[in-house]
Amino acid sequence: MNEEKYKIKCIDCGFICNHKFLTSCPKCGGMVDIIYNFDMVKISNSKNPNIKYFDLLPIKDKNNLVEVTNIITPLVHAKNIGNKLGFNNLFLKNETIHPTKTTKDRMASVALSYFKELRVEEFVIASTGNSAISYIKGASLTKAKIHVFLGKSFFEQLNIKESENIIIHVVDNDFVEAGKEAKKFAQEKDIVFEGGAFNPARREGLKLTYLEAFDQLKSQPDYIFQAVSSGMGIMGAYKGVKEYLQIGKLKKMPKIVCCQQESCNPMIRAWKDNSPIIKEKYIITNPKGLARAILRGDPTKTYPYLYKIVTESEGCFIDVNNEEIMEAIELAKLENLNICFAAAVALASAVKMIKNKKIESHEKILVNITGGERAGFL
């Protein structure tokens, strides 16, 4: 497919960038995004989401697809949970059936494909675990050399082994420090830094969850719930919403709800103050919590984008406590789902709003169950 399939545009200043791997705008430093030529977009009938939604992926040649996963995951109408809550419009997108039991497999599929097409043969990533495992899973499908930076506790938890093209760097600190060390290493060695949430291909992969869900629902959702750390999943959801609005697959924007745990809730602290930025007083140092995958105490760089998304969609930020998270774990079992703590944060947030009468009985809720129990293990 020719160069007209998409362009790379800065979200902040609108600058049109060159077709190369970028994690920020060369003009203003803002986040860059993939903008498609919608005259060329067609949704196919394929059972492989990477093919079905290929016209909305930043890949021009199907031969460059690196498929860590190629599964269209089930949408569960949570009738058993609904009977318990007296609410019949709860739907769960079950991402637990991917190879490593996490939606990050979608992210790795598109990001690795994007790198392959752009001939990026060596890069550096930092991860709390799930992203790293998904990339490692995909490493066997590509010749790329990947440097993985992990905090010590996550490394010990995952028991990852090095290989010819997977080099592990253990940082005796948390994820934020691992990220800083990864970026420093990439700069010193002149290797591509993968960029995390600022890597547009990550968000393009994660949006597939929502495109599938929108197609699976008989009518569009009124609410979207997802747990957030950096918020790239929410940014992917928003991207999918905007694109489906553009091509007429959705008629209105759902309310987007960003969910955190009370023990690590810097975004909720900012939101309650109606602040569009993370101030120093909102940052949580050495964060702890059940949902380790979303323990980001300092989301300074990404929160402003989420604030705009939530404000535009008339959604909100919400947090839940440990008791509510554990209740969600048990509720999910009513639908035969064994979910991770991060997914439980999203479900618990939806349950909390239902119980508090914040959602009308006729309104439809979509919860992204981003991972299963022991998600991110090979």
C-alpha positions in Angstrom: 0.0 0.0 0.0 1.3 3.4 -0.8 2.4 6.3 1.4 -1.1 7.7 1.5 -2.3 5.2 4.0 -1.4 7.3 7.0 0.5 10.3 8.2 2.3 11.1 11.5 1.0 14.2 13.2 1.8 15.9 16.5 -1.2 15.9 18.8 -0.1 19.2 20.4 1.0 21.5 17.6 -0.3 19.7 14.5 3.1 19.4 12.8 3.2 16.7 10.1 6.3 14.5 10.8 8.5 12.4 8.6 7.7 8.7 8.1 10.1 7.3 10.6 9.9 6.0 14.2 9.2 8.9 16.5 8.2 9.1 20.1 7.8 12.9 20.2 7.3 15.8 17.8 10.6 17.1 16.5 9.1 20.6 16.5 7.5 20.9 20.0 8.2 17.7 21.8 4.6 16.7 22.0 3.0 13.2 21.5 2.7 12.1 17.9 -0.2 10.1 16.4 -1.0 8.1 13.4 -3.7 9.7 11.2 -5.2 7.5 8.5 -6.6 8.3 5.1 -10.2 7.3 5.8 -11.1 7.2 2.1 -9.0 4.0 2.0 -10.4 2.3 5.1 -12.4 -0.9 4.9 -13.1 -3.3 7.7 -12.8 -6.9 6.4 -14.5 -10.1 7.5 -11.3 -11.8 8.6 -11.2 -13.7 11.9 -7.7 -12.3 12.4 -7.9 -8.8 13.9 -4.6 -7.8 12.4 -6.1 -8.4 9.0 -9.7 -7.4 9.8 -8.5 -3.9 10.9 -5.4 -3.8 8.7 -6.5 -0.5 7.1 -6.5 1.1 10.6 -3.0 -0.2 11.5 0.3 1.7 10.7 1.6 -1.2 8.6 1.7 -0.9 4.8 2.8 -4.4 3.8 1.0 -7.4 5.4 4.3 -9.4 5.0 5.7 -7.2 7.8 3.1 -8.4 10.4 4.6 -9.9 13.5 1.7 -11.7 15.2 2.3 -12.3 18.9 -1.5 -12.7 18.9 -4.1 -12.9 16.2 -7.2 -13.6 18.3 -10.5 -11.9 18.3 -11.3 -12.1 22.0 -14.8 -12.8 23.4 -17.2 -10.1 24.6 -18.9 -11.5 27.7 -22.4 -10.3 28.6 -22.0 -10.4 32.4 -25.5 -11.7 33.2 -24.4 -13.5 36.4 -22.7 -10.4 37.8 -25.7 -8.3 36.6 -28.1 -10.5 38.5 -26.2 -9.9 41.7 -26.0 -6.2 41.1 -29.5 -5.7 39.6 -27.8 -4.3 36.4 -28.2 -6.1 33.1 -26.0 -4.0 30.7 -22.5 -5.0 31.8 -20.2 -6.3 29.2 -16.6 -7.6 29.7 -14.0 -7.7 26.9 -12.1 -10.8 27.8 -8.4 -10.2 26.9 -7.2 -13.1 29.1 -7.1 -15.6 26.3 -4.1 -14.1 24.5 -0.9 -16.1 24.6 0.5 -14.4 27.7 -3.0 -13.7 29.1 -2.7 -10.0 28.6 -3.9 -7.3 26.1 -0.2 -6.3 25.8 0.2 -9.1 23.2 -1.8 -6.8 20.9 0.6 -3.9 21.6 3.6 -6.1 20.9 2.1 -7.4 17.7 1.6 -4.0 16.2 4.8 -2.4 17.6 7.0 -5.2 16.4 5.4 -5.0 13.0 5.9 -1.3 12.9 9.5 -1.7 13.8 10.0 -4.4 11.2 8.5 -2.2 8.5 10.7 0.8 9.5 13.8 -1.5 9.7 14.4 -0.9 13.4 16.5 -3.9 14.3 17.6 -3.1 17.8 15.7 -1.2 20.5 15.4 -0.6 24.3 12.2 -1.0 26.4 11.3 -0.5 30.1 8.5 -2.5 31.6 6.6 -3.5 34.8 6.5 -6.9 33.3 3.5 -7.5 30.9 4.9 -5.4 28.1 8.3 -7.1 28.4 6.9 -10.6 28.3 4.8 -9.8 25.2 7.8 -8.3 23.5 9.9 -11.4 24.5 7.2 -13.7 23.2 7.4 -11.8 19.8 11.2 -11.9 19.8 11.1 -15.4 18.4 9.1 -14.1 15.4 11.6 -11.3 14.5 15.3 -10.8 14.2 15.2 -7.7 16.3 17.5 -7.4 19.3 15.7 -6.2 22.4 17.2 -4.7 25.6 14.7 -5.0 28.4 15.0 -2.9 31.6 13.1 -4.1 34.6 12.9 -3.2 38.3 14.4 -5.8 40.5 11.1 -6.9 42.1 9.5 -7.4 38.7 12.5 -9.4 37.4 12.4 -11.7 40.4 8.7 -12.2 39.9 8.9 -13.1 36.2 12.1 -15.2 36.1 12.9 -14.1 32.6 15.9 -15.7 30.8 18.2 -14.0 28.3 18.7 -15.3 24.8 20.7 -14.3 21.7 18.3 -11.4 21.0 16.9 -10.6 24.4 19.2 -8.8 26.9 17.9 -8.2 30.4 19.0 -5.2 32.4 17.9 -5.3 36.1 17.5 -2.0 37.9 17.6 -2.0 41.7 14.6 0.3 41.9 11.0 0.8 40.6 9.6 1.0 37.1 10.1 4.8 36.8 13.8 4.5 37.5 14.1 1.5 35.1 12.6 3.8 32.5 15.1 6.5 33.1 18.0 4.0 33.0 16.6 2.5 29.7 16.4 5.9 28.1 19.9 6.8 29.2 21.3 3.5 27.9 19.6 4.0 24.6 21.0 7.5 24.2 24.5 6.4 25.2 24.5 3.4 22.9 22.7 5.2 20.1 19.9 2.6 20.1 16.2 3.3 19.5 14.3 3.9 22.7 10.9 2.2 22.3 9.0 5.0 24.1 6.3 3.3 26.1 3.1 5.2 26.0 4.7 7.7 23.6 5.2 4.9 21.0 2.2 5.4 18.7 2.3 1.8 17.5 1.6 0.6 21.1 -1.6 2.6 21.2 -2.6 1.4 17.7 -2.3 -2.2 18.9 -4.3 -1.6 22.1 -7.1 0.1 20.2 -7.9 -3.2 18.5 -9.6 -4.4 21.7 -12.1 -1.6 21.4 -12.7 -1.9 17.7 -13.6 -5.6 18.2 -15.8 -4.8 21.1 -17.7 -2.1 19.2 -18.3 -4.5 16.4 -19.4 -7.2 18.9 -21.9 -5.1 20.7 -25.4 -4.8 19.2 -25.5 -1.2 20.2 -22.7 1.1 21.2 -21.6 1.5 24.9 -22.4 4.5 27.0 -19.4 3.9 29.3 -15.8 2.5 28.8 -13.8 1.4 31.9 -10.1 0.6 31.9 -7.4 0.6 34.6 -4.6 3.1 33.9 -0.9 3.4 34.7 0.5 5.6 31.9 -2.9 5.6 30.2 -1.8 4.2 26.8 -4.7 1.8 26.8 -7.2 4.6 27.3 -5.5 6.6 24.6 -5.9 3.6 22.3 -9.6 3.4 23.3 -10.0 7.0 22.5 -8.3 6.6 19.1 -10.6 3.7 18.3 -13.6 5.7 19.3 -12.6 8.7 17.1 -11.9 6.6 14.1 -15.2 4.7 14.4 -17.0 8.0 14.7 -15.2 9.1 11.6 -16.3 6.2 9.5 -19.8 6.0 10.9 -19.4 2.9 13.0 -20.3 4.8 16.2 -22.8 7.6 16.5 -21.6 9.3 19.7 -18.6 9.2 22.1 -18.9 6.9 25.1 -18.0 8.3 28.5 -14.4 7.2 29.3 -13.6 6.2 32.9 -9.9 5.9 34.0 -9.6 3.6 37.0 -6.8 3.4 39.7 -6.3 1.8 43.1 -6.5 4.0 46.1 -2.9 3.2 47.1 -1.6 4.6 43.8 -4.0 7.2 42.5 -2.1 10.3 41.4 -4.5 10.9 38.5 -7.5 10.8 40.8 -5.8 13.3 43.1 -5.3 15.7 40.2 -8.8 15.2 38.8 -10.4 15.9 42.1 -8.6 19.3 42.1 -9.7 19.9 38.6 -6.1 20.1 37.6 -5.1 19.4 33.9 -1.6 18.6 35.0 0.2 16.5 37.6 1.6 18.7 40.4 4.3 17.6 42.7 1.8 17.1 45.6 -0.1 14.5 43.5 3.0 12.3 42.9 3.2 9.1 44.9 6.8 8.0 45.7 7.5 4.3 46.2 3.9 3.3 45.3 2.4 0.0 46.6 -0.7 -1.9 45.8 -2.4 -5.1 44.7 -2.3 -4.2 41.0 1.5 -4.1 40.5 1.1 -3.6 36.7 -0.4 -0.1 37.3 2.0 1.1 40.0 3.0 4.4 38.4 3.1 7.1 41.0 4.3 9.9 38.6 2.2 10.1 35.3 3.3 13.7 34.7 3.9 13.3 31.0 0.8 11.4 30.0 -1.9 12.6 32.4 -2.6 15.9 30.5 -3.6 13.8 27.5 -5.9 11.7 29.6 -7.4 14.7 31.3 -8.4 16.1 27.8 -9.9 12.7 26.8 -11.9 12.3 29.9 -13.1 15.9 29.8 -14.1 15.6 26.1 -16.0 12.4 26.7 -17.7 13.7 29.9 -16.2 10.7 31.8 -14.3 10.7 35.0 -11.4 9.3 37.0 -12.2 6.9 39.9 -10.3 4.8 42.4 -11.1 1.7 44.4 -9.8 0.1 47.6 -8.4 -3.4 48.2 -11.8 -4.7 49.5 -13.5 -3.5 46.3 -10.7 -5.0 44.1 -11.0 -8.4 45.8 -14.8 -8.3 45.5 -14.3 -7.8 41.7 -12.0 -10.8 41.5 -14.7 -13.0 43.0 -17.5 -11.4 40.9 -15.5 -12.2 37.7 -15.5 -15.9 38.7 -19.3 -15.8 38.3 -18.5 -15.4 34.6 -15.7 -18.1 34.7 -13.0 -15.4 34.4 -9.9 -15.5 36.5 -8.6 -11.9 36.2 -5.5 -10.0 37.2 -5.6 -7.2 39.8 -5.3 -4.5 37.2 -8.4 -5.8 35.4 -10.1 -6.1 38.8 -9.5 -2.4 39.4 -11.5 -1.6 36.2 -14.3 -4.0 37.1 -14.5 -2.8 40.7 -14.7 0.8 39.4 -17.7 -0.1 37.2 -19.3 -2.0 40.1 -18.8 1.0 42.4 -20.5 3.4 40.1 -23.4 1.0 39.6 -23.8 0.6 43.3 -23.6 4.4 43.8 -26.3 4.9 41.2 -24.0 6.9 39.0 -25.1 4.9 36.0 -28.6 4.6 34.7 -30.0 1.0 34.4 -30.5 1.4 30.6 -26.9 2.5 30.0 -24.4 0.0 28.6 -21.0 -0.5 30.2 -17.9 -1.9 28.5 -15.1 -3.0 30.9 -11.7 -3.9 29.4 -10.5 -7.1 31.2 -6.9 -6.4 30.3 -5.4 -9.5 31.7 -5.9 -12.8 33.5 -4.5 -14.3 36.6 -0.7 -14.6 36.3 -0.9 -12.4 33.2 2.4 -11.7 31.5 3.9 -15.2 32.2 5.3 -17.3 29.3 
